């Protein structure tokens, strides 16, 4: 989708501008017009600025099969990096 493409383009741009690029949570905040074009108007590095997102967004539940708040998601990512020997890749 256009929104995921925007996220992927953002990650690639950060890799070019400041290696290793964006390595953690972020949100591109934007809007969709009547033609379904997506416009980014804000970047929220780390956890998105709205604390209610986790409770109203179904995406984490779809992905993991249960509700996952921002803190738990960070912990899960750190544990995964430790398990696969890549902790050094996610910390700066």
N, C-alpha and C positions, 0 to 999 in steps of 0.2 A: 504494500500500500504506500501511498505518498507520505504518510506520517512515518512509517518505519524507514523509508528511504531517506527522509530528512534526518532521522537519528543516525543512520549509518553514515551519511555525508558529514554530519557533525563530528562523529568519532574519527573519521579519516582525516578531516581538516585539523583536528587537534593533534593527531599523530605527526602531521607535517609541520605544524607551527611550534609545537612544544613536546617532543618525544618524551615519554612513550605515549603521550596523548591522554585522553580521558580514560581512567581506569576504574571508575566507581559509578555509583548511582548518579543519575542526572535526569532532568526532565526538560524537554523543549515544550514550552507553553505557547499555545497558539490558537488559531481559529480556522474554521473551514467555511468558505463562502458557498453561495448557492450553486456554483459550478464544481463544487467539491475540491477546490484548490486549497491547499494548506499554507498558512502564513504563520511563521514563528515570530512572536513578539517579545519573548523573554526566555532566558535560560536559568534554570535552577540547578546549580551544581549540588551534588550530594542528594539529600532527600528533598523531594518537591515541597514547596512552601506551604501547601495546604494540608494540615494534619488530618482533614476528613477524607482524603483521597483513599487511604487504605480501607476505610470502613464502607465506602460506597463503590469502589472500583472492583469489578469481578476478576481482573486479570491475574492477580496473584493466586486467587482461589482456582482459576482454570489451570494455571501452570503447575501448581503444587498439590492441588486436591484439598487444600484447607486454607483458611485465612492466614496471610503472612504480612505482618506489619513491617515498617521500614527497619526497625532495629533487628528483628529476627532475620530479615533478608540479608542485612550486612553480616550478621553472625554466620548465616548459612554460606555466604560467599567466602568468608574467611576460612571456615572449616573445610570447604571444598579445596581452596588453594593449599591449605596445609596437607590435606589428604593426597593431593597430586604433586606435592613438592614444588609449588609455585608461589609460596607466600611472598617471596622477594619481588614478584611481578606485580603485586597488588598494593604494596606499601611504598611510600616515598619518604 
